[in-house]
Amino acid sequence: MKVYLDSDFRCHTEAAAGLREVETGFFDGKCEAFVEGYRFVPSGESWTNGEGVAFHGEMVSPAEDSRALEKAQAQHERDEAAHLEELGALIEEIYNEDMEMIDDV
């Protein structure tokens, strides 16, 4: 998945001025709120936190409360499952209607 990093290695899901694009599989299938709550330091680069501790990439870590990020992702997955269930029901309904039309021929 493409993510866009700011100067503090915070992730964004949309390109914008001042952001650079990187590719990582870590965020595949993750919702926007989850992705944007993370920091990603690419391999060969480093980020230093406010306490002077350096973290070397490749590093992925929450930049916000990880419980809130997990909660947002779980809700996203429930919403996706509900959407797929609705879509499956619609497909079955259309199939059954088509079969009734075929039987009437």
C-alpha positions in Angstrom: 0.0 0.0 0.0 1.2 3.5 -0.7 1.4 5.8 2.3 2.6 9.4 2.4 5.0 10.5 5.1 5.4 13.9 6.6 8.7 15.2 8.0 8.0 13.5 11.3 7.4 10.1 9.6 3.6 10.3 10.3 1.5 8.4 7.8 -1.1 9.9 5.6 -3.4 8.1 3.1 -3.6 10.9 0.6 -0.8 12.7 -1.3 -0.3 16.3 -0.4 2.4 19.0 -0.7 5.3 18.2 1.5 4.6 14.5 1.8 6.6 11.7 0.2 5.3 8.5 -1.1 6.5 5.1 0.2 5.3 1.6 -0.4 4.7 -0.9 2.5 2.6 -4.0 3.0 2.1 -3.3 6.7 -1.1 -1.2 6.1 -2.7 -3.4 3.5 -6.4 -3.7 4.4 -6.2 -1.1 7.1 -8.6 1.8 7.4 -7.7 5.4 7.1 -7.9 6.2 10.8 -5.6 3.2 11.6 -3.0 4.2 8.9 -3.0 7.9 9.9 -2.4 7.0 13.6 1.0 5.4 12.7 4.6 6.4 12.1 6.6 4.6 9.5 10.4 4.9 9.2 11.6 3.4 6.0 14.6 1.1 5.9 17.9 3.0 6.0 16.4 6.1 7.7 16.0 7.1 11.3 13.6 9.2 13.4 14.4 10.8 16.7 11.6 11.3 19.2 11.2 14.3 21.5 13.3 12.6 24.2 16.3 12.2 21.9 15.9 8.5 21.3 16.6 7.5 17.7 14.6 4.8 16.0 16.1 3.2 12.9 14.0 1.9 10.0 12.3 -0.1 9.0 10.1 0.8 11.9 6.3 0.9 12.2 4.8 2.1 15.5 1.6 3.8 16.7 1.9 7.6 17.0 -1.4 7.7 18.8 -3.2 5.5 21.4 -3.0 2.0 19.9 -6.2 1.0 21.6 -8.1 3.7 19.7 -6.5 2.7 16.4 -7.3 -1.0 17.0 -10.9 0.0 17.8 -11.2 2.0 14.6 -9.8 -0.9 12.6 -12.2 -3.4 14.2 -15.2 -1.1 13.4 -13.9 -0.8 9.8 -13.8 -4.6 9.6 -17.3 -5.0 11.0 -18.6 -2.4 8.5 -16.9 -4.2 5.6 -18.3 -7.5 6.7 -21.8 -6.0 6.9 -21.4 -4.5 3.5 -20.3 -7.8 2.0 -23.3 -9.6 3.7 -25.7 -7.0 2.2 -24.0 -7.4 -1.2 -24.3 -11.2 -1.0 -28.0 -11.0 -0.1 -28.6 -8.7 -3.1 -26.8 -11.1 -5.4 -28.8 -14.0 -4.1 -32.1 -12.0 -4.6 -31.2 -11.2 -8.2 -30.2 -14.8 -8.9 -33.5 -16.1 -7.5 -35.5 -13.5 -9.6 -33.5 -14.6 -12.7 -34.2 -18.3 -11.9 -37.9 -17.5 -11.6 -37.9 -15.8 -15.0 -36.1 -18.8 -16.5 -38.7 -21.2 -15.0 -41.5 -19.1 -16.5 -40.1 -19.4 -20.0 
